[in-house]
Structure formats: structure tokens, C-alpha cells
Amino acid sequence: MAIVKKSPTARAPVAKKNAVKEISVKEKPVVGFIGLGIMGSAMSANLHQAGFHVYGFDPSPKQQKIMKKEGIDIQASVADVASKANHILLSLPSVPALMQVVKDIAASAKKGTVVAELGTLPIDAKEAARDILAKAGVILLDCPLSGTGAQAKTRDLVVYASGDKKAIQQMSPVFDGFARAMYNIGDFGQGMKMKLVANHLVAIHNVASAEAILLGVQMGLDANQIVEVIGNSAGSSRMFQVRGPAMANRTWSEATMKIDVWNKDMHLISGAIESYAVPAPVFASCIPVYNAANALGHAKDDTAVVYKVLENWSAPLAKKSPAKKKKKAKK
């Protein structure tokens, strides 16, 4: 079962007027999934493997074909999914996509349906989506995730759930089908705040991992050995363990979190830092690295590509280093 914890500082969730439909143990588990991209495809596949009947939709014909082969019951529209499932998950790329999807759900879903928004999107946009659904008697939860596409495949995700307490409890079995843990963070929007804290650290640890591996390589160490040894040491981090192998093996073209998508997250973190006037010099130092990756044509590559950015920056300096000069003098 998923671990359910509640933040000691979180306020009690505000009760909603809409009733939540209970999941009967006699019913075959049914869930709807909108958005079958890198994250959504992995989560929906895991739900199917866990015994859920998954009604899915994605606007991409290619993704529809792929996920149909994975056992997902592909529907022709968002409305079709909403009419068949009382528990729906959203994994969407943008605010416009969210707004259109919730309008379609509001027009077709039964009253009492619970929808969990899993993306990293502005809190005010999620609140607007919540209000649209509430008018139709549908409950929206703010439930961003901690984890990459690669982690989604192995159910190594953590759900930061926030919103109606009873609705979160009803969604718990669904979360357990694709995540290793779920935390009840409190009122609607608190989940996104926790996600920004998590992504702040991810941004830093990712660049720090690239920097450390590059240092070791420049000193003559093997990149894969660095990943193995440091990954099991006090200097490790979850991002070092997840992205280190991609950096060492230069497989950043196999994206589990694309640079262009990550830049959206960086913008949200920067906005929170500015709004709350938090000094963040370490985070600020990472921004040029991600911007450079995007400018150098790596928008569709995994964020592990920051290793290549640092490597390129270091090349001219490496030629002028004392160690290089000394070696040349001996010749």
C-alpha cells in the first residue's frame, strides 16, 4: 500500500459540497487517463498491469496506437473518457490543454467524479480548473508528482496530493497503482508548493551531478565508475543516481524529462522565489546552464544534457590547465 502522510503544518482541508462516489470492492477498478505522453504512458500502463481497466485519450494518433497495444482502452475524446470513469487522472503539458480538458470533462462527467491533476502547472490555473469542474459537481485534486519518466516506468513516483480529504482517500488505491508513495499535503494548491520545493532541488542536483562527474573525468577517472562509487556514497543524491548513468553513457537523447518542458518548471520556481523574496544564489547559478542547453539545440533532449553543456564550456579551459602544460613540457 502507498504510504500516506500528512504535513504537520498543513491546515485541515476545506470540506467540499460535492459528494465523492465510493469505490465498491465488487466493481472492477476503472480509471480514466487523459494525456499519454512520457509520464502518462508509463503510469497508465502500470495501472493496467495493476488490474485497472484504463480508459485513455491522447490527441496523438501515434500515442493512441502505442498505448492500445499496452492494453489501454483508447477513447475517441476526453468526453468519452469522462462519461465512463468516475476517477480520472490528468497528465497535461500546458495551461491551455488543462483548460480545454476540464471543460470537456465538466460537460460529460457524472456528479461526484474525482479528477487528479498530476502536472506541474501554475496554482492559479489549477484553481481556475477546479472552479470550472466544481460547477459541474466534479472534484479536482492538485496532485503533482515527484519523479521522471524513467521512474514512472518502475512505479518510483511520489504523489503530493492536496485538496478534498475524502476525495484523496478515494483516489488512494488509484495512486497506489502507479506510485510508491502518496503524501496528503493539505489544502488545494499545497501539493504544487511542495512540488516547487522538490524541483528547486532537482534543478540544483542535476547540474551539480554533471559538474562532479565532469570533474572526475577531467582528472582521469572513468565516468561509469564515478556513477557507481559516488552513487553509493555520502555525496550522492537521487538525481545523481537517476541522471548520472545518462551523463556517463551520453544517452541524453533518450529523454525522460525534456529541456523545453523543464524550462517551464524553472520559470515556476523562479516566480515563487521572487514572490516570497527568498535568496536563492545556488538555484540562480543553474539557470544559465539550462538556458544554454536550450539555445544549443537540446530542447528535446533529457536534462542530463547539461553535462554536455559544461563539457563544452570546459574544453577551452582544459587545454590551458597547468596539468596539460606540464605534460606538454615533458615531451
Residue frames as qw, qx, qy, qz and C-alpha x, y, z in Angstrom:
[[0.000, 0.885, 0.465, 0.000, 0.00, 0.00, 0.00],
 [0.332, 0.654, -0.059, 0.677, 1.09, 3.57, -0.54],
 [0.407, -0.291, -0.482, 0.719, 2.49, 5.49, 2.38],
 [0.066, -0.793, -0.369, -0.479, 0.10, 8.27, 3.31],
 [0.456, -0.319, -0.376, 0.741, 1.49, 11.07, 5.40],
 [0.023, 0.908, 0.338, 0.246, 0.15, 14.49, 6.21],
 [0.371, 0.449, -0.259, 0.771, 2.35, 17.52, 6.70],
 [0.381, -0.467, -0.624, 0.497, 2.30, 18.54, 10.39],
 [0.073, -0.321, -0.093, 0.940, 2.00, 22.18, 9.36],
 [0.112, -0.239, -0.659, -0.704, -0.78, 21.68, 6.81],
 [0.429, 0.008, 0.312, -0.847, -4.19, 23.10, 7.63],
 [0.472, 0.248, 0.829, -0.170, -7.20, 20.80, 7.63],
 [0.099, 0.169, 0.676, 0.711, -8.63, 20.50, 4.11],
 [0.380, 0.153, 0.156, -0.899, -11.70, 22.60, 3.43],
 [0.449, 0.276, 0.841, -0.122, -14.80, 20.45, 3.05],
 [0.136, 0.069, -0.541, -0.827, -16.40, 20.47, -0.38],
 [0.622, 0.135, 0.256, -0.727, -20.12, 20.36, -1.10],
 [0.711, 0.301, -0.490, -0.405, -19.84, 17.65, -3.76],
 [0.867, -0.281, 0.375, -0.171, -20.24, 14.05, -2.66],
 [0.103, 0.557, -0.793, -0.226, -17.49, 11.59, -3.54],
 [0.901, 0.071, -0.244, -0.352, -18.55, 8.31, -5.10],
 [0.615, -0.490, 0.614, -0.074, -17.29, 5.37, -3.05],
 [0.425, 0.415, -0.754, -0.279, -15.30, 2.68, -4.86],
 [0.897, -0.177, 0.180, -0.363, -17.08, -0.62, -4.37],
 [0.326, -0.466, 0.813, 0.125, -14.81, -3.60, -3.86],
 [0.685, 0.298, 0.662, -0.069, -17.27, -5.58, -6.02],
 [0.522, 0.831, 0.021, -0.191, -16.66, -3.29, -9.00],
 [0.813, 0.182, 0.123, 0.539, -13.83, -3.86, -11.42],
 [0.307, -0.645, -0.001, 0.699, -11.41, -0.96, -10.85],
 [0.482, 0.684, 0.390, 0.384, -11.95, 1.66, -13.58],
 [0.295, -0.676, 0.003, 0.675, -9.91, 4.79, -14.17],
 [0.539, 0.809, 0.190, 0.135, -9.69, 7.41, -16.90],
 [0.566, -0.446, 0.202, 0.664, -6.36, 8.80, -18.08],
 [0.426, 0.889, 0.162, 0.042, -6.01, 11.94, -20.19],
 [0.100, 0.890, -0.444, -0.002, -2.54, 12.62, -21.63],
 [0.974, -0.097, 0.184, 0.090, -0.45, 9.60, -22.63],
 [0.373, 0.834, -0.383, 0.135, 2.95, 11.18, -23.16],
 [0.414, 0.423, -0.726, 0.349, 6.22, 10.22, -21.44],
 [0.194, -0.184, 0.706, -0.656, 4.72, 10.23, -17.94],
 [0.703, 0.082, 0.181, -0.683, 1.12, 9.35, -18.77],
 [0.767, 0.278, -0.524, -0.245, 2.02, 6.35, -20.91],
 [0.339, 0.248, -0.829, 0.370, 4.10, 4.81, -18.13],
 [0.300, -0.068, 0.598, -0.740, 1.53, 5.48, -15.40],
 [0.762, 0.149, -0.029, -0.629, -1.43, 4.22, -17.41],
 [0.679, 0.275, -0.676, -0.074, 0.48, 1.06, -18.35],
 [0.137, 0.181, -0.820, 0.525, 1.25, 0.41, -14.68],
 [0.532, 0.020, 0.366, -0.763, -2.40, 0.92, -13.75],
 [0.803, 0.218, -0.348, -0.433, -3.42, -1.59, -16.40],
 [0.535, 0.253, -0.782, 0.197, -0.86, -4.08, -15.05],
 [0.097, -0.128, 0.698, -0.698, -2.21, -3.47, -11.54],
 [0.072, 0.362, 0.927, -0.071, -5.64, -4.65, -12.64],
 [0.234, 0.565, 0.259, -0.748, -7.41, -1.40, -13.50],
 [0.490, 0.573, 0.571, 0.327, -9.48, -1.04, -16.64],
 [0.223, -0.507, 0.049, 0.831, -7.97, 2.16, -18.07],
 [0.435, 0.785, 0.420, 0.134, -9.94, 4.35, -20.47],
 [0.454, -0.457, 0.146, 0.751, -7.42, 6.65, -22.11],
 [0.465, 0.837, 0.267, 0.112, -7.16, 9.55, -24.50],
 [0.403, -0.508, 0.249, 0.720, -4.30, 11.44, -26.12],
 [0.471, 0.762, 0.032, -0.444, -4.55, 13.74, -29.17],
 [0.073, 0.597, -0.720, -0.348, -1.57, 12.00, -30.80],
 [0.906, 0.193, -0.170, -0.337, -2.61, 9.12, -33.11],
 [0.535, 0.436, -0.689, 0.222, 0.86, 7.64, -32.61],
 [0.134, -0.282, 0.730, -0.608, 0.46, 7.53, -28.83],
 [0.775, 0.018, 0.169, -0.609, -3.06, 6.15, -29.19],
 [0.841, 0.304, -0.423, -0.145, -1.71, 3.26, -31.26],
 [0.334, 0.398, -0.747, 0.414, 1.16, 2.56, -28.87],
 [0.301, -0.201, 0.631, -0.686, -1.00, 2.60, -25.75],
 [0.842, 0.072, -0.074, -0.529, -3.73, 0.49, -27.32],
 [0.740, 0.280, -0.608, 0.072, -1.11, -2.24, -27.70],
 [0.121, 0.295, -0.715, 0.622, -0.30, -1.78, -23.99],
 [0.220, -0.386, -0.887, 0.126, -3.88, -2.66, -23.10],
 [0.078, 0.315, 0.300, -0.897, -5.29, 0.83, -22.66],
 [0.292, 0.617, 0.729, 0.057, -8.92, 1.21, -23.81],
 [0.188, -0.111, 0.190, 0.957, -8.38, 4.20, -26.11],
 [0.229, 0.716, 0.596, -0.282, -11.35, 6.53, -26.49],
 [0.436, 0.598, 0.386, 0.552, -12.15, 8.99, -29.26],
 [0.007, 0.730, 0.000, 0.683, -12.30, 12.03, -26.97],
 [0.053, 0.204, -0.629, 0.748, -11.88, 13.42, -23.47],
 [0.607, -0.128, 0.088, -0.780, -15.67, 13.45, -23.15],
 [0.836, 0.026, -0.496, -0.231, -15.82, 9.72, -23.87],
 [0.473, 0.131, -0.713, 0.500, -13.33, 9.01, -21.07],
 [0.167, -0.167, 0.417, -0.878, -15.21, 11.28, -18.67],
 [0.720, -0.105, -0.140, -0.672, -18.50, 9.53, -19.34],
 [0.856, 0.027, -0.513, -0.066, -17.03, 6.12, -18.46],
 [0.620, 0.009, -0.563, 0.546, -14.77, 6.74, -15.45],
 [0.414, -0.863, -0.258, -0.132, -15.54, 8.18, -12.01],
 [0.567, -0.690, 0.213, 0.396, -11.83, 8.59, -11.23],
 [0.657, 0.708, 0.077, 0.246, -9.76, 10.47, -13.82],
 [0.604, -0.509, 0.158, 0.593, -6.07, 11.35, -13.98],
 [0.437, 0.898, 0.046, 0.028, -4.66, 14.25, -16.00],
 [0.649, -0.372, 0.288, 0.598, -1.07, 14.40, -17.28],
 [0.439, 0.838, 0.300, 0.127, -1.06, 17.51, -19.45],
 [0.668, 0.141, 0.031, 0.730, 1.70, 19.71, -20.94],
 [0.144, 0.213, 0.026, 0.966, 0.24, 23.20, -20.59],
 [0.199, 0.298, 0.493, -0.793, -2.38, 25.51, -19.11],
 [0.507, 0.237, -0.289, -0.777, -4.37, 25.78, -22.39],
 [0.462, 0.028, -0.866, -0.190, -4.52, 21.98, -22.54],
 [0.092, -0.194, -0.814, 0.540, -5.74, 21.83, -18.94],
 [0.322, 0.280, 0.220, -0.877, -8.47, 24.42, -19.53],
 [0.556, 0.181, -0.511, -0.630, -9.80, 22.65, -22.61],
 [0.396, -0.010, -0.917, 0.043, -9.74, 19.23, -20.96],
 [0.026, 0.224, 0.728, -0.647, -11.61, 20.32, -17.82],
 [0.460, 0.246, -0.030, -0.853, -14.30, 21.96, -19.94],
 [0.576, 0.122, -0.699, -0.405, -14.77, 18.68, -21.80],
 [0.274, -0.086, -0.899, 0.330, -14.86, 16.73, -18.53],
 [0.204, 0.196, 0.451, -0.846, -17.37, 19.16, -16.98],
 [0.552, 0.202, -0.256, -0.767, -19.69, 18.61, -19.93],
 [0.714, 0.109, -0.624, -0.298, -19.66, 14.82, -19.72],
 [0.275, 0.150, -0.852, 0.419, -18.65, 13.57, -16.26],
 [0.524, -0.579, -0.606, -0.151, -21.07, 12.31, -13.63],
 [0.306, -0.793, 0.198, -0.489, -21.51, 14.32, -10.43],
 [0.806, -0.524, 0.269, -0.064, -19.13, 13.11, -7.75],
 [0.864, 0.375, -0.098, 0.322, -16.38, 12.23, -10.22],
 [0.497, -0.779, 0.197, 0.328, -12.90, 12.85, -8.82],
 [0.689, 0.666, -0.075, 0.276, -10.18, 14.23, -11.08],
 [0.647, -0.609, 0.139, 0.437, -6.49, 14.35, -10.07],
 [0.451, 0.875, -0.151, 0.094, -4.35, 16.90, -11.89],
 [0.896, -0.276, 0.073, 0.339, -0.80, 15.45, -11.86],
 [0.609, 0.576, 0.043, 0.543, 1.12, 18.13, -13.74],
 [0.442, -0.398, -0.160, 0.788, 3.48, 20.92, -12.78],
 [0.124, 0.627, 0.432, 0.636, 1.35, 23.94, -13.65],
 [0.013, -0.323, 0.256, -0.911, 0.66, 27.34, -12.02],
 [0.005, -0.286, -0.829, 0.481, -1.53, 27.14, -8.92],
 [0.336, 0.384, 0.169, -0.843, -3.89, 29.86, -10.18],
 [0.461, 0.206, -0.633, -0.587, -4.51, 27.82, -13.35],
 [0.278, -0.120, -0.949, 0.088, -5.31, 24.73, -11.29],
 [0.119, 0.338, 0.589, -0.724, -7.66, 26.80, -9.12],
 [0.432, 0.318, -0.200, -0.820, -9.45, 28.05, -12.23],
 [0.446, 0.081, -0.832, -0.320, -9.79, 24.46, -13.44],
 [0.101, -0.189, -0.872, 0.439, -11.11, 23.42, -10.01],
 [0.286, 0.341, 0.311, -0.840, -13.81, 26.09, -10.18],
 [0.485, 0.227, -0.510, -0.673, -14.94, 25.01, -13.65],
 [0.414, -0.032, -0.907, -0.069, -15.32, 21.41, -12.54],
 [0.021, 0.180, 0.723, -0.666, -16.98, 22.33, -9.24],
 [0.452, 0.223, 0.000, -0.864, -19.89, 23.91, -11.13],
 [0.673, 0.132, -0.586, -0.433, -20.49, 20.51, -12.73],
 [0.846, -0.412, 0.151, -0.303, -20.30, 18.68, -9.40],
 [0.897, 0.232, -0.254, 0.278, -16.83, 17.28, -10.14],
 [0.549, -0.806, 0.153, 0.158, -13.98, 17.46, -7.62],
 [0.647, 0.636, -0.298, 0.296, -10.47, 18.40, -8.75],
 [0.754, -0.594, 0.072, 0.273, -7.40, 17.49, -6.69],
 [0.268, 0.870, -0.409, 0.055, -3.98, 19.11, -7.05],
 [0.903, -0.304, 0.297, 0.058, -1.59, 16.13, -7.13],
 [0.421, 0.777, -0.465, -0.054, 1.78, 16.87, -8.76],
 [0.990, -0.069, -0.059, 0.104, 4.36, 14.09, -8.90],
 [0.236, -0.788, 0.550, 0.143, 7.97, 13.67, -7.85],
 [0.717, -0.073, 0.661, 0.208, 9.83, 11.59, -10.41],
 [0.136, 0.478, -0.536, -0.682, 10.93, 11.35, -14.03],
 [0.785, 0.268, -0.270, -0.489, 9.59, 9.36, -16.96],
 [0.498, 0.297, -0.807, 0.111, 12.12, 6.62, -16.22],
 [0.106, -0.086, 0.774, -0.618, 10.95, 6.49, -12.61],
 [0.662, 0.122, 0.105, -0.732, 7.33, 6.40, -13.76],
 [0.697, 0.246, -0.616, -0.273, 8.05, 3.15, -15.62],
 [0.472, 0.067, -0.820, 0.318, 9.22, 1.47, -12.42],
 [0.493, -0.715, -0.455, -0.197, 6.49, 2.99, -10.18],
 [0.564, -0.221, -0.312, 0.732, 9.16, 5.06, -8.44],
 [0.026, -0.555, -0.195, -0.809, 6.92, 8.12, -8.15],
 [0.170, -0.351, -0.654, 0.648, 5.66, 10.09, -5.16],
 [0.060, -0.680, -0.532, -0.501, 2.28, 11.86, -5.24],
 [0.111, -0.088, -0.385, 0.912, 1.94, 15.24, -3.47],
 [0.135, -0.568, -0.743, -0.327, -1.83, 15.18, -3.02],
 [0.025, -0.192, -0.372, 0.908, -3.78, 18.26, -1.92],
 [0.389, -0.195, -0.394, -0.810, -7.43, 19.19, -1.80],
 [0.760, -0.312, -0.029, -0.570, -10.59, 17.49, -0.53],
 [0.286, -0.457, 0.810, -0.232, -9.51, 14.96, 2.12],
 [0.759, 0.130, 0.571, -0.283, -12.17, 12.37, 1.37],
 [0.728, 0.654, -0.099, -0.179, -11.52, 12.59, -2.38],
 [0.156, 0.687, -0.706, 0.066, -7.82, 11.97, -1.74],
 [0.513, -0.216, 0.787, -0.265, -8.69, 8.88, 0.29],
 [0.808, 0.398, 0.344, -0.267, -10.88, 7.62, -2.55],
 [0.581, 0.747, -0.314, -0.068, -8.05, 8.18, -5.04],
 [0.398, -0.657, 0.639, -0.043, -5.51, 6.41, -2.86],
 [0.814, 0.033, 0.576, 0.063, -5.97, 2.95, -4.45],
 [0.652, 0.744, 0.104, 0.102, -5.51, 4.56, -7.87],
 [0.023, 0.895, -0.438, 0.081, -2.32, 6.33, -6.78],
 [0.646, -0.422, 0.635, -0.020, -1.09, 3.03, -5.38],
 [0.864, 0.365, 0.345, 0.038, -1.38, 1.58, -8.87],
 [0.648, 0.666, -0.017, 0.371, 1.37, 3.78, -10.31],
 [0.043, 0.798, -0.369, 0.475, 3.32, 5.33, -7.39],
 [0.597, 0.010, -0.708, 0.377, 5.39, 4.04, -4.48],
 [0.251, -0.375, -0.571, 0.686, 4.12, 6.66, -2.03],
 [0.053, -0.693, -0.403, -0.596, 1.50, 9.37, -1.56],
 [0.260, -0.218, -0.488, 0.804, 1.51, 12.28, 0.89],
 [0.059, -0.835, -0.519, -0.175, -1.55, 14.33, 1.81],
 [0.400, 0.172, -0.137, 0.890, -0.08, 17.83, 1.85],
 [0.006, 0.437, 0.495, -0.751, -3.28, 19.63, 2.85],
 [0.386, 0.702, 0.296, -0.519, -5.43, 22.28, 1.18],
 [0.707, 0.597, 0.316, 0.211, -5.71, 22.55, -2.60],
 [0.316, 0.904, -0.174, 0.230, -2.51, 24.08, -4.03],
 [0.521, -0.720, 0.458, -0.021, -0.22, 22.89, -1.24],
 [0.901, 0.073, 0.374, 0.208, 0.81, 19.99, -3.44],
 [0.581, 0.730, 0.047, 0.356, 2.17, 22.36, -6.09],
 [0.179, -0.910, 0.315, -0.203, 4.07, 24.32, -3.46],
 [0.766, -0.413, 0.486, 0.080, 5.74, 21.11, -2.29],
 [0.828, 0.406, 0.285, 0.262, 6.48, 20.25, -5.93],
 [0.295, 0.906, -0.136, 0.273, 8.27, 23.57, -6.43],
 [0.475, -0.737, 0.476, -0.069, 10.45, 22.84, -3.39],
 [0.864, -0.049, 0.477, 0.150, 11.26, 19.41, -4.84],
 [0.697, 0.624, 0.196, 0.293, 12.03, 20.76, -8.32],
 [0.054, -0.953, 0.279, -0.104, 14.21, 23.50, -6.86],
 [0.595, -0.533, 0.597, 0.075, 16.45, 20.76, -5.51],
 [0.833, 0.293, 0.439, 0.166, 16.22, 18.68, -8.68],
 [0.439, 0.887, -0.031, 0.144, 17.44, 21.65, -10.75],
 [0.188, -0.848, 0.487, -0.089, 20.45, 22.07, -8.49],
 [0.727, -0.305, 0.615, 0.024, 21.29, 18.39, -8.02],
 [0.820, 0.496, 0.269, 0.093, 21.13, 17.73, -11.75],
 [0.377, 0.868, -0.235, 0.224, 23.72, 20.39, -12.59],
 [0.409, -0.714, 0.549, -0.147, 25.80, 19.51, -9.53],
 [0.886, -0.028, 0.461, 0.038, 25.88, 15.87, -10.69],
 [0.718, 0.658, 0.066, 0.216, 27.09, 16.89, -14.15],
 [0.039, 0.905, -0.356, 0.231, 29.71, 19.17, -12.65],
 [0.621, -0.541, 0.559, -0.099, 31.03, 16.47, -10.30],
 [0.900, 0.190, 0.374, 0.117, 31.16, 13.74, -12.96],
 [0.550, 0.798, -0.067, 0.237, 32.95, 16.10, -15.34],
 [0.231, -0.839, 0.467, -0.156, 35.50, 16.97, -12.65],
 [0.783, -0.283, 0.553, 0.011, 36.23, 13.29, -12.16],
 [0.822, 0.478, 0.256, 0.172, 36.56, 12.65, -15.90],
 [0.296, 0.904, -0.217, 0.217, 38.92, 15.59, -16.33],
 [0.383, -0.708, 0.579, -0.132, 41.07, 14.13, -13.55],
 [0.276, 0.397, -0.856, -0.183, 41.27, 10.83, -15.41],
 [0.418, 0.023, 0.819, -0.391, 38.54, 8.79, -13.69],
 [0.050, -0.209, -0.864, -0.455, 36.09, 6.57, -15.57],
 [0.378, -0.209, -0.059, -0.900, 32.63, 8.16, -15.79],
 [0.758, -0.254, -0.485, -0.355, 30.71, 4.96, -15.11],
 [0.609, -0.116, -0.625, 0.475, 32.90, 4.14, -12.14],
 [0.013, -0.144, 0.271, -0.952, 32.22, 7.61, -10.75],
 [0.597, -0.253, -0.244, -0.721, 28.48, 6.99, -11.04],
 [0.788, -0.196, -0.584, -0.021, 28.78, 3.62, -9.31],
 [0.527, -0.065, -0.540, 0.653, 31.07, 4.70, -6.47],
 [0.053, -0.093, 0.210, -0.972, 29.68, 8.17, -5.73],
 [0.572, -0.279, -0.418, -0.648, 26.12, 6.89, -6.20],
 [0.783, -0.363, -0.503, 0.041, 26.70, 4.73, -3.14],
 [0.486, 0.004, -0.388, 0.783, 28.41, 7.42, -1.07],
 [0.142, -0.629, -0.475, 0.599, 27.54, 10.36, 1.15],
 [0.019, -0.377, 0.227, 0.898, 27.88, 12.72, -1.80],
 [0.060, 0.268, 0.846, 0.457, 25.10, 11.08, -3.78],
 [0.399, 0.234, 0.247, -0.851, 21.60, 12.38, -4.49],
 [0.658, 0.374, 0.629, -0.177, 18.53, 10.86, -6.11],
 [0.526, 0.812, -0.054, -0.246, 19.23, 12.91, -9.25],
 [0.043, -0.651, 0.738, 0.169, 22.84, 11.70, -9.30],
 [0.472, -0.037, 0.880, -0.046, 21.54, 8.13, -9.27],
 [0.601, 0.592, 0.494, -0.211, 18.83, 8.77, -11.88],
 [0.479, 0.870, -0.040, -0.109, 20.68, 11.04, -14.32],
 [0.348, -0.689, 0.591, 0.234, 24.30, 10.07, -13.64],
 [0.664, 0.052, 0.707, 0.239, 24.14, 6.98, -15.90],
 [0.521, 0.776, 0.345, 0.084, 22.72, 9.05, -18.79],
 [0.005, 0.954, -0.274, -0.123, 25.55, 11.56, -18.35],
 [0.494, -0.492, 0.683, 0.217, 28.24, 8.88, -18.17],
 [0.562, 0.180, 0.764, 0.261, 26.86, 6.99, -21.19],
 [0.053, 0.279, -0.293, -0.913, 25.87, 10.14, -23.11],
 [0.025, 0.366, 0.893, 0.261, 22.31, 8.88, -23.65],
 [0.103, 0.396, 0.360, -0.838, 20.53, 12.20, -23.12],
 [0.306, 0.055, -0.526, -0.792, 18.75, 11.82, -26.47],
 [0.408, -0.338, -0.840, -0.113, 16.54, 9.25, -24.68],
 [0.127, -0.358, 0.219, -0.899, 14.53, 11.89, -22.84],
 [0.336, -0.471, -0.802, 0.151, 12.54, 11.25, -19.68],
 [0.101, -0.856, -0.308, 0.403, 12.32, 15.00, -18.94],
 [0.563, 0.546, 0.253, 0.567, 12.94, 17.28, -21.91],
 [0.352, -0.115, -0.133, 0.920, 14.81, 20.56, -21.58],
 [0.147, -0.326, -0.298, -0.885, 11.93, 22.57, -23.09],
 [0.594, -0.572, -0.513, -0.239, 9.46, 21.09, -20.59],
 [0.635, -0.362, -0.389, 0.561, 11.89, 21.61, -17.72],
 [0.206, 0.190, 0.009, 0.960, 12.29, 25.29, -18.63],
 [0.428, -0.574, -0.376, -0.588, 8.58, 25.70, -17.79],
 [0.738, -0.517, -0.398, 0.174, 9.28, 24.26, -14.33],
 [0.532, -0.049, -0.165, 0.829, 12.29, 26.54, -13.89],
 [0.067, -0.441, -0.191, -0.874, 10.07, 29.52, -14.65],
 [0.616, -0.613, -0.384, -0.311, 7.57, 28.48, -11.98],
 [0.733, -0.362, -0.313, 0.484, 10.33, 28.03, -9.38],
 [0.345, 0.159, -0.014, 0.925, 11.82, 31.42, -10.26],
 [0.287, -0.568, -0.297, -0.712, 8.39, 33.02, -9.87],
 [0.717, -0.591, -0.371, -0.008, 7.94, 31.51, -6.41],
 [0.652, -0.160, -0.202, 0.713, 11.41, 32.62, -5.33],
 [0.119, 0.315, 0.099, 0.936, 10.66, 36.18, -6.46],
 [0.459, -0.604, -0.394, -0.519, 7.18, 36.23, -4.90],
 [0.756, -0.606, -0.238, 0.063, 8.42, 35.13, -1.49],
 [0.072, 0.908, -0.342, 0.230, 11.70, 37.10, -1.68],
 [0.905, -0.352, 0.204, 0.123, 13.83, 34.03, -0.92],
 [0.034, 0.777, -0.578, -0.245, 17.59, 34.37, -1.50],
 [0.936, 0.114, 0.333, -0.023, 18.50, 31.56, -3.91],
 [0.065, 0.792, -0.508, -0.333, 22.05, 32.03, -5.23],
 [0.394, -0.205, 0.876, 0.187, 22.64, 28.32, -5.89],
 [0.543, 0.548, 0.634, -0.060, 19.46, 27.96, -7.94],
 [0.285, 0.900, -0.039, -0.327, 20.28, 31.17, -9.81],
 [0.161, -0.618, 0.682, 0.356, 23.65, 29.75, -10.83],
 [0.503, 0.112, 0.848, 0.128, 21.91, 26.82, -12.56],
 [0.485, 0.716, 0.325, -0.383, 19.68, 28.91, -14.81],
 [0.251, 0.742, -0.441, -0.438, 22.36, 29.81, -17.42],
 [0.230, -0.244, 0.926, 0.173, 23.24, 26.13, -17.82],
 [0.445, 0.439, 0.771, -0.124, 19.66, 25.13, -18.71],
 [0.361, 0.825, 0.062, -0.431, 19.26, 28.21, -20.94],
 [0.023, 0.616, -0.677, -0.402, 22.45, 27.26, -22.77],
 [0.370, 0.045, 0.924, 0.081, 21.21, 23.71, -23.32],
 [0.456, 0.678, 0.525, -0.238, 18.06, 25.08, -24.94],
 [0.223, 0.861, -0.200, -0.412, 19.98, 27.63, -27.03],
 [0.109, -0.504, 0.799, 0.311, 22.41, 24.96, -28.27],
 [0.589, 0.172, -0.562, -0.554, 19.61, 22.90, -29.78],
 [0.212, 0.037, -0.953, 0.214, 18.96, 20.42, -26.97],
 [0.489, -0.155, 0.139, -0.847, 15.33, 21.39, -26.29],
 [0.878, -0.036, -0.235, -0.416, 14.11, 17.84, -26.93],
 [0.575, 0.245, -0.722, 0.298, 16.99, 16.13, -25.09],
 [0.676, -0.567, -0.455, 0.124, 16.87, 14.95, -21.49],
 [0.218, -0.954, 0.126, -0.161, 18.03, 17.38, -18.82],
 [0.839, -0.343, 0.238, 0.348, 21.09, 15.12, -18.38],
 [0.638, 0.586, 0.150, 0.477, 22.41, 17.01, -21.42],
 [0.196, -0.969, 0.127, -0.080, 23.62, 19.75, -19.05],
 [0.780, -0.376, 0.350, 0.357, 26.71, 17.52, -18.77],
 [0.650, 0.402, 0.353, 0.540, 27.49, 18.23, -22.43],
 [0.053, 0.951, 0.109, 0.284, 26.96, 21.95, -21.88],
 [0.510, -0.812, 0.268, 0.091, 29.51, 22.01, -19.05],
 [0.812, -0.062, 0.411, 0.409, 31.84, 19.77, -21.03],
 [0.501, 0.675, 0.268, 0.470, 31.78, 22.19, -23.96],
 [0.154, -0.968, 0.058, -0.192, 32.42, 25.14, -21.67],
 [0.681, -0.631, 0.333, 0.165, 35.35, 23.36, -20.05],
 [0.874, 0.319, 0.194, 0.312, 37.10, 22.30, -23.27],
 [0.373, 0.803, -0.146, 0.441, 38.98, 25.59, -23.91],
 [0.418, -0.793, 0.343, -0.281, 39.97, 25.80, -20.25],
 [0.944, -0.207, 0.245, 0.076, 41.23, 22.22, -20.17],
 [0.763, 0.505, -0.014, 0.403, 43.77, 23.00, -22.89],
 [0.147, 0.767, -0.263, 0.567, 45.19, 25.82, -20.79],
 [0.770, -0.623, -0.006, -0.136, 45.22, 23.96, -17.46],
 [0.206, -0.767, 0.606, -0.036, 48.56, 23.60, -15.57],
 [0.768, -0.128, 0.628, -0.009, 48.35, 19.82, -15.87],
 [0.765, 0.591, 0.242, 0.075, 48.14, 19.99, -19.65],
 [0.234, 0.919, -0.307, 0.086, 51.01, 22.48, -19.91],
 [0.465, -0.612, 0.639, -0.042, 53.22, 20.37, -17.69],
 [0.838, 0.134, 0.528, 0.043, 52.57, 17.25, -19.76],
 [0.622, 0.774, 0.060, 0.103, 53.42, 19.13, -22.95],
 [0.051, -0.892, 0.446, -0.055, 56.69, 20.44, -21.46],
 [0.696, -0.357, 0.622, 0.037, 57.88, 16.90, -20.68],
 [0.821, 0.453, 0.327, 0.116, 57.56, 15.97, -24.33]]
